[in-house]
């Protein structure tokens, strides 16, 4: 709706205008009404309307003077419609000379007023259309000129760009380049959202990067406003992201466009720290002078992770990845180096899986790193994804191993039933059957529901129960005959399974045997 200001020193005339014309039907809305040109001028300067409908003859300041003062204040875009009780041609000629849109004579005829509103609505719409075209053309020219300054190489082209940008120079006291990062899937939506934000801002232009990303050049008069704008930009872009963190890196502020490349290069330097930023926003002023570690020693942690995947428990795998990334965080390791490290782990896990007969390509495809592993993603995201991949690899490799060694578990169980009195380690047992000790332990537990050591203890305690029932051999002798090096160890395992000491068990069994049997019916 276009705002209208009514001005007439006769209240009934204003009320008649309100009632007799359907303003909203033609796209207008009465904003306010005044009985004095002086009061109306104050309102105009405070909140300029689109249209002023005013009477000519008013005390202190008449309609002509009101329009003249408005023009003197530079508000040339406001349309004026003059009303008068005189049909004098001199009034009309003077009004038209001053730029009055229409001249109406009192008493007003509603149809004539509405016809004027139709024409004014069309004029305002045409103005908006032209301004939109002009603004877009100007915005494109500014954006292209900024791109030339950042990426152009020809001197003549750069000079022309500088001349174009001179029109912007007075709009702000400092300019800052903001680099925006998001995932490839969301980049189109993020760009559109950032463009709309730039258009709503007083001094802001979007610049496409030669690397497929984009940035914004933001102008301001207040030094701290760049941080507020960076937060708005990050929030805007993050809303368009498909679940992936967006990042905004603000370069140093410059006071002339000739130095824009400095702001651009410093924004890219700040962007390298986005990998460690919990907020997703980094300002060059906050990281200036800091460096990222390029120590290749960080890559050695891959060996620990692979060892854990190959022969450790899931908790060990997760802890190994967590420790590696804790070190990266502490040292602020180059994101590119973390990427190399992650790739090493992925490929070595895939090779391990392939050696067991698995499809390495399918395993890598399921990792999710194909689309999400990129410069600028956050360290926590990378650690989380790598942990999930390593655990999936370990589980899949374990399944393949069990398929290959299914009968081995039965052989191991049979061996334990025959040799449970002997003393040996799980590693020695694994070597006997040519199997990885960790895989042996895990697969045996899944098949029999207990670990190998508990399986051995179950066999020994079962034999101890038999010997306690059928012989008078001392408990410590039984313990030694079953392979226990110390009686206390035997006692602990016995009590764990039966809830009593061996002597109590023997005594309880002997009492049961001594109880008299119940007499048979024929003896009663």
C-alpha positions in Angstrom: 0.0 0.0 0.0 1.2 3.5 -0.8 1.0 6.0 2.1 -1.2 9.1 1.7 -1.1 12.3 3.7 -4.2 14.5 3.7 -3.8 18.3 4.4 -6.8 20.7 4.7 -7.7 23.3 7.3 -11.4 22.3 7.0 -12.0 19.1 9.1 -15.2 18.2 7.2 -13.2 18.3 3.9 -10.7 15.8 5.3 -13.5 13.6 6.6 -15.2 13.7 3.3 -12.0 12.5 1.5 -11.8 9.6 3.9 -15.4 8.5 3.3 -16.1 9.3 -0.3 -13.0 7.5 -1.8 -12.1 3.8 -1.6 -8.4 4.4 -1.2 -7.4 0.8 -0.5 -9.1 -0.4 -3.7 -6.6 1.6 -5.7 -3.6 0.6 -3.6 -3.4 3.6 -1.2 -3.7 3.9 2.6 -4.3 7.1 4.5 -1.3 7.5 6.8 -2.3 10.7 8.6 -4.2 14.0 8.2 -3.4 17.5 9.3 -5.2 20.9 9.3 -2.0 22.9 8.9 0.8 23.0 6.3 3.4 23.5 9.0 2.3 20.3 10.9 2.2 18.4 7.6 5.7 19.4 6.7 7.0 18.1 10.0 5.4 14.8 9.3 6.8 14.7 5.7 10.3 15.3 6.9 10.0 12.7 9.6 8.2 10.0 7.6 7.9 10.8 3.9 4.6 9.5 2.3 4.2 8.5 -1.3 1.4 11.0 -2.0 0.2 14.3 -0.4 -3.3 15.5 -1.1 -3.5 19.2 0.0 -5.7 22.2 -0.2 -4.2 25.4 -1.6 -5.7 28.0 0.6 -4.6 27.5 4.2 -3.3 29.9 6.9 0.4 30.2 7.8 1.6 27.8 5.1 -0.6 27.1 2.0 -0.5 24.1 -0.2 1.9 25.7 -2.7 4.3 26.6 0.0 4.1 23.1 1.5 5.1 21.6 -1.8 7.9 24.2 -2.3 9.4 23.5 1.2 9.2 19.7 0.5 11.1 20.1 -2.7 13.6 22.3 -1.1 14.4 19.5 1.4 15.2 17.2 -1.5 12.1 15.1 -1.3 11.4 15.2 -5.1 9.8 11.8 -5.3 6.7 12.7 -3.3 3.6 13.1 -5.5 1.3 16.1 -4.8 -2.4 16.5 -5.7 -3.7 20.1 -5.2 -7.3 20.9 -4.2 -8.9 24.3 -4.6 -12.3 25.9 -4.5 -11.2 28.1 -7.4 -11.1 27.0 -11.0 -8.7 29.8 -11.8 -6.4 28.9 -14.6 -3.5 30.8 -12.9 -3.7 28.5 -9.9 -3.5 25.4 -12.1 -0.7 26.8 -14.2 1.4 27.7 -11.1 0.8 24.3 -9.6 1.8 22.4 -12.8 4.9 24.6 -13.0 5.9 23.4 -9.5 5.4 19.7 -10.5 2.0 19.0 -9.1 0.7 15.7 -10.4 -3.0 16.7 -10.6 -5.2 19.7 -9.8 -8.7 19.0 -8.4 -11.4 21.6 -7.9 -13.9 21.6 -5.0 -16.4 20.2 -4.5 -14.7 17.0 -5.3 -16.4 14.4 -7.5 -15.6 10.8 -6.3 -15.2 9.4 -9.8 -12.7 12.1 -10.7 -10.7 11.5 -7.5 -10.6 7.7 -8.2 -9.6 8.3 -11.8 -6.6 10.4 -10.5 -5.7 7.6 -8.1 -5.7 5.0 -10.9 -3.2 7.2 -12.8 -1.1 7.8 -9.7 -1.0 4.1 -8.8 0.2 3.3 -12.3 2.9 6.1 -12.1 4.2 4.8 -8.7 4.3 1.2 -10.0 6.3 2.3 -13.0 8.7 4.2 -10.7 9.2 1.1 -8.7 9.8 -1.0 -11.8 12.4 1.5 -13.1 14.1 1.7 -9.7 14.3 -2.0 -9.4 15.8 -2.3 -12.9 18.2 0.6 -12.0 19.2 -0.9 -8.7 19.8 -4.4 -10.2 21.8 -2.8 -13.0 23.8 -0.8 -10.5 24.3 -3.8 -8.3 25.5 -5.9 -11.2 27.9 -3.2 -12.2 29.3 -2.9 -8.7 29.5 -6.7 -8.3 31.3 -7.1 -11.6 33.7 -4.2 -10.7 34.5 -5.8 -7.4 35.2 -9.1 -9.2 37.5 -7.4 -11.5 39.4 -5.8 -8.6 39.8 -9.2 -7.0 40.4 -11.5 -9.9 41.1 -9.3 -12.9 44.6 -8.9 -14.4 44.3 -6.2 -17.1 45.2 -2.7 -15.9 42.7 -0.9 -18.1 39.8 -3.1 -16.9 40.8 -2.5 -13.2 41.0 1.2 -13.7 37.4 1.2 -15.2 36.2 -0.9 -12.3 37.8 1.6 -9.8 35.9 4.4 -11.5 32.6 2.6 -11.2 33.2 1.9 -7.5 33.9 5.5 -6.8 30.1 6.0 -6.6 30.1 3.6 -3.6 33.1 5.2 -1.8 31.1 7.8 0.1 28.5 5.4 1.3 30.8 3.8 4.0 34.0 4.6 5.8 35.4 1.0 5.7 34.9 -2.1 3.6 35.3 -5.8 4.5 35.3 -8.9 2.4 33.4 -11.9 3.9 34.1 -15.4 2.6 31.2 -17.9 2.7 31.6 -21.6 2.8 28.9 -24.3 2.7 28.4 -27.7 1.1 28.0 -28.1 -2.6 24.4 -29.2 -2.4 23.3 -26.1 -0.5 25.6 -23.6 -2.3 22.9 -22.4 -4.7 20.3 -21.7 -2.0 23.0 -20.1 0.2 23.9 -17.7 -2.6 20.3 -16.7 -3.2 19.8 -16.1 0.5 23.0 -14.1 0.8 22.0 -12.0 -2.2 18.7 -11.1 -0.6 20.5 -10.1 2.5 22.9 -7.9 0.5 20.0 -6.2 -1.3 18.4 -5.4 2.1 21.6 -3.9 3.4 22.7 -0.3 2.6 26.2 -1.0 1.4 26.7 -4.7 0.4 27.5 -6.5 -2.8 27.7 -10.3 -3.5 30.8 -11.4 -5.4 31.1 -14.8 -7.0 34.5 -16.5 -6.5 36.5 -18.1 -9.2 36.5 -21.3 -7.1 32.8 -21.8 -7.1 32.2 -20.2 -3.7 31.1 -16.7 -3.1 31.7 -13.8 -0.8 30.2 -10.4 0.1 31.8 -7.0 0.3 30.2 -5.1 3.2 30.5 -1.4 3.8 29.9 0.3 7.2 30.5 3.5 9.1 30.7 1.9 12.5 33.7 -0.3 13.2 31.8 -2.9 15.2 29.0 -3.4 12.8 30.9 -6.0 10.7 30.6 -8.5 13.5 26.8 -8.0 13.7 26.5 -8.4 10.0 28.7 -11.5 10.0 26.4 -13.2 12.5 23.3 -12.3 10.4 25.1 -13.6 7.2 26.0 -16.9 9.0 22.5 -17.4 10.3 21.0 -16.7 6.9 23.3 -19.1 5.1 23.1 -21.8 7.8 19.3 -21.9 7.4 19.7 -23.0 3.8 22.3 -25.7 4.6 21.3 -29.4 4.4 22.5 -30.3 7.8 26.1 -29.3 7.2 27.9 -26.5 9.0 28.2 -23.2 7.1 31.2 -20.9 7.7 31.8 -17.2 7.4 35.3 -15.7 7.4 35.7 -11.9 7.6 38.9 -10.3 6.3 40.6 -7.1 7.5 38.7 -3.9 7.0 40.0 -1.4 4.3 39.1 2.2 3.7 39.6 2.2 -0.1 38.7 -0.3 -2.8 42.2 -0.2 -4.2 43.2 -2.4 -1.1 40.3 -4.8 -1.5 42.6 -7.7 -2.4 44.1 -7.4 1.1 40.7 -7.9 2.7 40.0 -10.8 0.4 43.3 -12.6 1.1 43.0 -12.1 4.8 39.4 -13.5 4.7 40.8 -16.7 3.0 43.5 -16.9 5.7 40.7 -16.6 8.4 38.7 -19.3 6.6 41.5 -21.8 7.3 40.6 -21.4 11.0 36.9 -22.2 10.4 37.8 -25.9 10.8 38.4 -25.2 14.5 35.7 -22.6 15.1 32.8 -23.8 17.2 30.7 -20.8 16.1 31.3 -21.1 12.4 32.5 -17.4 12.2 36.1 -16.3 12.2 37.4 -12.7 11.9 40.9 -12.0 10.7 41.4 -9.6 13.5 41.1 -12.5 16.0 43.6 -14.8 14.3 46.1 -12.3 12.9 49.6 -13.5 13.6 48.5 -17.1 14.5 49.7 -20.1 12.5 48.4 -23.6 11.9 50.7 -26.6 12.6 52.2 -28.5 9.6 54.0 -31.1 11.7 53.7 -34.5 9.8 54.1 -36.4 13.1 50.4 -36.1 13.5 50.0 -38.7 10.7 51.5 -41.4 12.9 48.3 -41.7 14.9 46.8 -43.6 11.9 48.8 -46.7 12.9 47.2 -46.7 16.4 43.7 -46.5 14.9 44.3 -49.3 12.3 45.7 -51.5 15.1 42.6 -50.9 17.1 40.3 -51.6 14.1 42.2 -54.8 13.4 42.6 -56.2 16.9 40.9 -54.0 19.5 37.4 -53.5 21.0 35.0 -50.9 19.6 35.8 -48.7 22.7 39.5 -48.9 21.8 38.8 -47.7 18.3 36.7 -44.8 19.4 39.3 -43.8 22.0 42.1 -43.9 19.4 40.2 -41.6 17.0 39.3 -39.3 19.8 42.9 -39.0 21.0 44.1 -38.3 17.5 41.7 -35.4 17.0 42.3 -34.1 20.5 45.9 -33.7 19.4 44.9 -32.0 16.2 42.8 -29.6 18.2 45.6 -28.8 20.6 48.1 -28.2 17.9 45.8 -26.5 15.5 46.9 -28.8 12.7 46.4 -27.7 9.1 43.0 -28.8 7.9 44.7 -30.1 4.7 46.9 -32.3 6.9 43.9 -33.6 8.8 42.4 -34.4 5.5 45.5 -36.4 4.4 45.4 -38.3 7.8 41.7 -39.1 7.4 42.3 -40.4 3.8 45.1 -42.6 5.1 42.8 -44.2 7.7 40.0 -44.7 5.2 42.2 -46.4 2.6 44.0 -48.6 5.1 40.7 -49.7 6.6 39.4 -50.4 3.1 42.6 -52.5 2.3 42.1 -54.5 5.5 38.5 -55.2 4.6 39.5 -56.2 1.0 42.1 -58.6 2.3 39.3 -60.4 4.1 37.3 -60.7 0.9 35.1 -57.6 1.3 34.2 -55.0 -1.3 36.4 -52.0 -0.4 34.6 -49.7 -2.8 31.2 -50.3 -1.1 32.8 -49.7 2.3 34.3 -46.4 1.2 31.1 -45.3 -0.5 29.1 -45.9 2.7 31.5 -43.7 4.7 29.8 -40.4 3.6 33.2 -38.7 3.0 32.6 -38.5 -0.7 30.4 -35.3 -0.4 31.1 -34.1 3.2 34.8 -34.3 3.5 35.9 -30.8 2.3 38.1 -28.0 3.4 36.1 -25.9 5.8 34.1 -28.6 7.5 34.5 -28.7 11.3 37.0 -31.0 13.1 34.2 -32.5 15.3 32.3 -33.5 12.2 35.3 -35.2 10.7 36.1 -37.0 13.9 32.5 -38.2 14.3 32.3 -39.5 10.7 35.7 -41.2 10.9 34.8 -42.9 14.2 31.6 -44.2 12.6 33.5 -45.5 9.5 36.2 -47.3 11.6 33.6 -49.0 13.8 31.6 -50.0 10.7 34.8 -51.4 9.1 35.7 -53.3 12.3 32.2 -54.8 12.5 32.1 -55.8 8.8 35.6 -57.2 9.0 34.7 -59.3 12.1 31.7 -60.7 10.2 33.9 -61.8 7.3 36.4 -63.3 9.7 33.7 -65.3 11.4 32.5 -66.7 8.1 36.0 -67.8 7.3 36.6 -69.4 10.7 33.2 -70.6 11.7 34.3 -74.2 12.4 37.4 -73.0 14.2 35.3 -71.9 17.2 34.0 -75.5 17.7 37.6 -76.8 17.4 38.7 -74.3 20.1 35.9 -75.3 22.4 36.7 -79.0 21.9 40.4 -78.3 22.6 39.4 -76.5 25.8 37.3 -79.3 27.0 40.2 -81.7 26.7 43.0 -79.3 28.0 41.2 -77.1 30.5 43.6 -78.3 33.3 46.6 -76.8 31.4 47.8 -73.3 31.6 48.1 -71.2 28.4 47.3 -67.6 27.2 44.7 -66.6 24.7 47.5 -65.6 22.3 49.1 -69.0 22.6 45.7 -70.6 21.9 45.1 -68.2 18.9 48.6 -69.1 17.5 47.7 -72.8 17.7 44.7 -72.2 15.5 46.2 -69.5 13.3 43.7 -66.9 14.2 43.9 -63.3 15.5 43.6 -63.2 19.3 41.1 -60.4 19.4 38.9 -61.9 16.7 39.2 -65.3 18.5 37.9 -63.8 21.7 35.1 -61.8 20.1 33.8 -64.6 17.8 34.0 -67.2 20.6 32.0 -65.0 22.9 29.3 -64.4 20.3 29.1 -68.2 19.6 29.1 -69.5 23.2 27.8 -66.5 25.2 30.9 -66.4 27.4 34.6 -65.5 27.0 37.3 -68.1 26.6 38.6 -67.6 30.2 35.1 -67.9 31.7 34.6 -71.0 29.6 37.7 -72.6 31.0 36.7 -71.6 34.6 33.3 -73.2 34.0 34.9 -76.4 33.0 37.3 -76.4 35.9 34.6 -75.6 38.5 32.3 -78.3 37.1 35.1 -80.9 37.6 35.8 -79.5 41.1 32.1 -80.1 42.0 32.4 -83.7 40.9 35.6 -84.3 42.8 34.1 -82.7 46.0 31.1 -85.0 45.8 32.9 -88.2 44.9 36.3 -88.0 46.7 37.7 -86.8 50.0 40.6 -85.0 48.3 41.4 -81.7 50.0 40.1 -78.6 48.2 43.6 -77.1 47.7 44.8 -80.3 46.0 41.7 -80.2 43.7 42.6 -76.6 42.9 46.1 -77.5 41.9 45.0 -80.5 39.8 42.7 -78.3 37.9 45.5 -75.9 36.9 45.0 -73.1 39.5 48.3 -71.7 40.7 46.8 -70.4 43.9 44.0 -71.6 46.1 42.5 -68.1 46.4 42.0 -67.8 42.7 40.2 -71.2 42.7 38.1 -70.1 45.8 37.1 -66.9 44.0 35.9 -68.7 40.9 34.1 -71.3 42.9 32.2 -68.8 45.1 31.4 -66.7 42.0 29.5 -69.6 40.4 28.0 -71.5 43.4 27.8 -68.8 46.0 29.5 -70.9 48.7 33.0 -72.2 49.6 34.1 -75.7 48.5 34.0 -77.1 52.1 30.4 -75.9 52.5 29.5 -77.4 49.2 31.0 -80.8 50.2 29.4 -80.7 53.6 26.0 -79.8 52.1 26.2 -82.8 49.7 27.2 -85.2 52.4 24.2 -84.2 54.6 21.9 -84.8 51.7 23.2 -88.4 51.4 22.9 -89.1 55.1 19.2 -88.1 55.3 16.9 -91.3 55.8 14.8 -92.2 52.8 11.0 -91.9 53.2 9.5 -95.4 54.1 7.5 -97.1 51.3 3.7 -97.5 51.7 3.8 -101.3 52.3 5.8 -100.7 55.5 3.2 -98.5 57.1 
